[in-house]
Amino acid sequence: MDSIDPGMLPTERESNGISIRKYQPGDSSAIVEAVQESVATVGAWLDWCGSGYGPAEADAWIAHAISAWDKAEMFAFAVVDATSGDYLGGVGVNQIDQDNHSANLGYWVRQSYESRGVGTQAARLAVGYAFELLKLSRIEIVCAAMNRPSRRVAEKTGARFEGLQSGRLSVHGRALDAAVYSITAPAARRHA
């Protein structure tokens, strides 16, 4: 990725009514609304998604996401409805390992849009971005073993289950087993 200029990369991708785009400073209120709606579902698996999440947390996230993008350290996308622009969640390529051309994929979908294919479509768009534009060759998805919705997204995206890792994640102060999935560039092309 040393040869990739993040300022020259496209900041948006769209397919099947879903768009992923670089976060913008004006996204704060939409993020807060989506997080507050999703505390019972997303919050069960992600510590940051709690009732105390407000504008300050959203602004800090947006600033971090933009700064990390500009340094090619992380590519975080807002997931939005391509027609209305409504904020549906987030997806991102993070923990980028430039030496091994690999990264982690994370995603979440607001509660009112769960089970509609939004997460799968957003994940596919982000995986395509990672392989085509960032020139990565492996994406890893790590989620709590009991998080069936996240595991379904990984499977529908074409990721291969590699196994369980004991105590890999800490959620709300508890060590949880993690399901580890991977998707490689050739596999990504088959499921695009």
C-alpha positions, 0 to 999 in steps of 0.5 A: 500500500506504500504506492497507493495515494489515498487521496486518489482513491474513490470515496464511494461504491454502490451496488443494489441500492446500497452505497458505502462512502467515506465518513463526512463531518455531517454524519454525526447525528445520523450515527448517534440515532443509529447507535441509540436504536441498536444498543440492544442488538449491536451493543450486545457484541460491540462495547462502543455501542451503548446508551452513552454514545452521543454527538461527542463520540460520533464526532471523535469517530468521524475525525478518526475515520477521516484521519486514518483514511488520509494516512491509509491506515484504515478505510472506514465507510458509512453504509447508506441507502443509495437513494435516500442517503439514510445512514444504515451502519458502518463497514471498514477495512482495518488492521491493515498489514502492508507486508502481508497484504492483509486486513480485517473487515468489520461491519455493523447494521442498525437494528431496523435494517438487520436481516435485509441483506444490507450487511452482506452487500456492504461487506461485499463492496468493502471486500471488492474495494480492498482487493481491487483498489488497496491491492490486498490479498486476504481479508479476515473477519473475526466475530464472537462465536455466538454472534449469528448475524455477523457470522451469516454476513461473513458466510454470505460474503464468501468467507471461509470459516477457519475455526474458533479461537478461545477467548479471542475477544473481550466484550463488556469485560468478558472473554468470548470465543471468536469465529475466524473467517477469511476471504482471499482475492480469488474467492472474492472475485467468485462471490462479487 
